[in-house]
Amino acid sequence: MMERIAAPVHAAAGPEDLTARQDSTVAIIAFVALAAALVVLFPFPPVLDYANHYARIWLLSGGIGEPPFPEIYAIDWNRTFTNVGIDLLAAWIGPLVGADRLARALLFLAIVLPPLGAISLHRTLFGGRHYWQIAMLSLGWCATMIGGFINFQIGLGMALFFACADLRLQRRNFALLFAWRFAAALVLTVMHIFSLGFYMAVVCGLEFSWRFDILRSKAGLMRLVGRLALAIGACALPPLALYLRTTALPNAGGDGLGLVWNDGLVPIVMNLLSAITTYVPVVDVLLVLPLILICTRAARAGDIRMHAGLAVAACGLLLLSCAAPLHVLGTGWISWRFPVMAALVAMAMVCPFANLPGRQALLLALVVNLAVFGRTGWIGWNWWLAQKDAAAVETVLKKVPAGAAVLPLGHEPETAGGFAHSSRHFAWGLDTFRHLPTLAVPFSHAFVPTLFTAKGKQPLTVLPPWSEIAVPEGNLVSVGVLSCPEMMQVYKAYAPYLSDWRSRFDFILVANADIPDRYVGVLMPAGLTLVEDAGFAKLYAIDKAGEPLSVPAGCVAAL
């Protein structure tokens, strides 16, 4: 059975002995309040998938019943058994609280639940409110958060909180523990399948014990194997049962597994850094470096405690971070999921500098707070910069009539990212604005072909004939595709709705329009009328009759 280590007890706390007074509560409350303020102040932050999730939440909260959507979309809960946590909440709670409040609340939970879950696990393991728990708040900001993986992020936090309850139940009746794990696994499977995998890794680590003493005897090793098998069995039953009755899996009907790997040392290192990277990786590394130095210094000083079982779990997650594919089964950024899991477990499994005297403890608190709130301020600055872009999209959407079909395109810059426009990109040049055009669904009651409707991942489906110009997941395509026949042939495989775009769509919404496109600059085909220019976003009306295609010089060379 797992051994507990109690918090240090001191006979008296003098001016230089404030060890027992470490208290992270104020900083944690301040971080939660600041995260809530950011979500309230910035309705559409530069979080990649958020706008697309927002549009789907609006439909599931009752918008699907408003014209013209009954003829465009339908809800089929048999399409998937996982990754539907926020969809279920939208259907159950959305009509009561409103789609906007619910979407913001879910974004808030995606930020705060993972670090709060790690803090809860740390307090359960080590006791006390150590300053190191403040450091865990930094993991509220990572590539999967900025990517808008809301189900995944919320699932990580739920898994950690469930693991805390699991730890308390390990000393009780086995049947109760099995039933708890089965119920937790069912909830986590529905939320996101990766959150279930994370829960299983943490539970197995907690079963392993504090130290490696259990491996010193054959009987102890056999008991461990038995407990791990039972834990895995209880957690595996719900997804297996749901899998056997599902009618669709991700990438159903696609070509094979669609495997894409991180092939090479540099991509693997970049993938590992996704646990901390947001808009400019250099800034994130600099602000996280002090937290790493705290652990290394504590290890050298011998003032660090560690849970051996969770260390094994963290190492396993780290290996998966290096070995997992980047894309598979129509799902992107698979390998991004494991580094943040490993980081959460790694921070929860150690307790550095728990026995510092007063002044040194206060210095530790100062360093940790500067690192965490420095990162949060950095995020807030980027969110503030990006608001004018979201506002520009809202401005042009006011000109779109209900029932119209909007073709989303973008200007692709020569180089993505950079400090000057960091709020438009995160991690390594990935844009944050590609899904802003999907706001045409709730704001204009218009159709956009790139709303998330993937089988195996979303319960929303597109009805014919609209399904002929829709894709389950899509990115912004360069406006150059309209003028370059060669580009059109390349992109039609990924965006078939581009075929006969003049007759199929009523408007073109161009995002990132204040930066020249790398292929055609600011050139647009003939037969388009500029309806609204809001800087970042432009709206063009399409002349259905069309005019002869004019291929700009250098178009083919750009490919």
ZIZI-V189945 format. One record per helix or strand of 3 or more residues. SS is the DSSP state (hx for helix, st for strand). FROM is the first residue (numbers start at 1). TO is the last residue. If there is no record, write none. Layout:
# ZIZI-V189945
ss=SS from=FROM to=TO
ss=SS from=FROM to=TO
This chain:
# ZIZI-V189945
ss=hx from=19 to=21
ss=hx from=25 to=41
ss=hx from=50 to=60
ss=hx from=63 to=65
ss=hx from=69 to=71
ss=st from=73 to=75
ss=hx from=77 to=79
ss=hx from=85 to=92
ss=hx from=94 to=97
ss=hx from=99 to=126
ss=hx from=132 to=140
ss=hx from=143 to=146
ss=hx from=150 to=169
ss=hx from=174 to=191
ss=hx from=193 to=208
ss=hx from=212 to=216
ss=hx from=218 to=245
ss=hx from=265 to=275
ss=hx from=281 to=301
ss=st from=304 to=306
ss=hx from=308 to=323
ss=hx from=336 to=348
ss=st from=350 to=352
ss=hx from=358 to=397
ss=st from=405 to=410
ss=hx from=422 to=424
ss=hx from=436 to=444
ss=st from=460 to=462
ss=hx from=466 to=469
ss=hx from=479 to=482
ss=hx from=485 to=491
ss=hx from=496 to=498
ss=hx from=501 to=504
ss=st from=507 to=511
ss=st from=528 to=533
ss=st from=538 to=542
ss=hx from=555 to=558
